[in-house]
Amino acid sequence: MVSPERLESMQKSWVRTLERYRVSPADAYPVFDVLVAAYTAPERFYHNLEHLGDMFRVIERLSASIEEPNVLRMAVWFHDAVYDSREKDNEHRSGELAVDLLGPIGVPASAIEPIVRMIWATAHAVDAPTDRDTLVLLDADLAILGASEERYARYASDIRKEYAWVPDAEYRAGRAHVLARFLAAPRLYHSQLLFEEGEQRARANLREELARLQS
């Protein structure tokens, strides 16, 4: 849950970001409202405004390595704008939504194109782009894996709620496959800061959840 004060702060940050592209607040607000409506939908237990807030805090901590902060902030906002646990193309559709909503209000193609590429990269495919800002986005997206044991447990529970329509045995198998894929990666975090702070904790969390799923 995001407090009204936090939501107001996020709205002000959104307007400042769009002002960099000479988009007026009057044009920025309606897009913000669409995004907030998406992230506060009743089926959003994890992929919601709290997740975005967590990501923005990570990005602030990694700000020294960011090349295009405004592009990155918009990528954060749109990366889960479309989220349907029954579908496999959420990242692609989220990128399309960014094009549909940002282009008409005056955000230039030179900004929209990298935003879309970054959004698509959050599918965490092996061939994801490796530019610096994309790597920051990916680290922020996965920062939850290195959270405290209690916070990780709530995250895992919230993911299960988003897949409530999946039978338990099927969910266990599918989720275990996802966790095993993460564990097989040479490293989860690209930035040295998150690697040092969260890599071991993240791997412990993943192993513990995997063991519960397979028990």
N, C-alpha and C positions, 0 to 999 in steps of 0.2 A: 504494500500500500504506500502510495506517495502522498505526502501531506499537501494541503492547499498551498502552503508557502513554497514547498519544493516545486510544485507544478507551476506556480507563478514565476519562479526563478528560471525554470526550463523554458517557459514562454518568452521571457525577456531575452534569454540567450539565443533562442531561435530567431527572434526579430533582429538582434544584433548581427547574427550570422548572415541573414538574408540582406541586410542593409549593405553588406560588403559588395553585393551585386546590384545595388541600387533598386532593390525591391522594397516598396513601401510597406509599413506595418499593415495597412489596410489589405494589401495583397498577401502578406505573410500569414496573417491570422487564420484565414479559412483553411489553408493547407495544414497549419498546426492543429486545427480542430479535427481535421480528417485523421491525422496521425494519432492524436490522443484517443479519439473514438475507437480506432483500431486496437491500440494497445490496452484499452480498458474494457474490451469485450469480455463477457462473462466466462468464456472458455479459456481465457488467458490466465493461467495460474503461475507460469514462470515467464513466458515471453511477453512481459508487460512493462509498465513504466519503471518499476523497481529495477528490472534488468537494465534498462537504458541508463538509469541513474548510476548504477554500479559501473557501467561501461564508461560513462563520462568521467567518473572519478579516476578510473584507471588512466584514461587519456590525459587527464590533467597531470598525473604523476609522470607520464612519459612525454610531456609536452616538448622537452628539449630536443627530441628526435623526430618531431613531426614537421613535415615540409609544407603541407597545405591544410592547416587546422580547420578552415571553414568547410572544405570538401569532406574532410574526415567526420566532422560533426554531423553533416547532412547524411553521410553514409550510415552513421550510427542510427539516426532517426528512421531511416528507411529500411534498414537491413532485415528487420522482422515485421515490416508493416503489413505484409500479407503472410499470415500463418494459419495453415489448416493442417492439422496432424494427419489427415487422411490423404494428403497430396504430397507429391515429390518435387514440385516445381516452385516452392514458395520463394526461394531466392530469386529465381528468374522473374517471377511475377512482381516481386517487390522492386526489382530494378525497373521493370516496365512502369510501375506506379510512379517511381521517381521521375521518369521521363514525362509521364502524363501530367504530373502536378507541378513540377519545377519549370519546365519549358514555357508554359503559357504565362507565368508570372515574371519572366525575364531572366531567369538563371541561364547563363550562356552554356552552349554545348561543350565548351572547353572545361567546364566544371561538371556538367552532368555525366559526360562520358567516363571520367574516372570514378565518379560516385557509383555508377552502375557496375563497373568492373569490380569495385571493392565489395559491393553488395553480393555479387555472384560468388566472390571468393569465400564468403561466410558459409558456403556449403561445405567448406573444409575438404575440398578435393585435393588430390596429390599434386595437381598441376596448377594450383592457385598462384596468382601473381606474387612476386616477392619484393615489390617496391616497399620502401620503408613505412609509408602510411598504411598500406594494406596489412603489413605484419603487425602494426600497432592495433589495428581494428581486430584482427584475429586473436591477438593476445587478450584484448579487452573482452571479447566475446566468450573466451574460455576461462577468464579469471575466476569464475565461480568454482571451477574444479579444484582450485587451491584454497578454497575457503575453509573455515573451521569445520570440525566434524559435525557440529550441530547445524550450521548453515548449509553444509553440503547435504545433510539428511533432508532438510526442508526442500532444497532444490530437487533432489531425486524424487521426493514425494509429489512435488508440483508437476514434474514431468510426467509421472504416472497418471496424474489427474487429467493432463491434456490428452492422454491416450486411453481414457477410461473406456472407450468403445472397443479396445483390443482385449481379447480373452487373456487371462493371466499367463498361461503357458506360452502363448505366442508372444506376449509382451516380454516375458523373461528372456526368451531366445533372441528376440530382436534387439533388446536393450543390451544384452550381454555381448552381442556382435559389435555394437557401437563402442562399448567400453573397451573391448579387446583391441579394436582398431586404434583407439587413442593410446592405449598402453604400448602398442607396437611401434609407435612413433619414436624416433631418436630423442626428441625433446618436444614438450608440449608448448613451451613458451619461447618466443624468439628474442624478446628483450632480456638483457642480462638481469635487470631488476626483478622482473616477475619470475625468471628462472631461479634466481637465488632465493627469493622469498617463497615461491609457491610450488616449484616442480616436485619436490619430494612429497609435500602434503597432498598435491593433486594425485600423484600416483598411488599414494596410500588410500585416498578416498575412492579412487577408481577400483582398486583391488578389493577393498572392503565391500563396495556395492556389488561387484561382480561375484564375490563369494556368497553374498546373500541371495543373489539371483539364482545361483547354481546349487544352493543348498536344498 
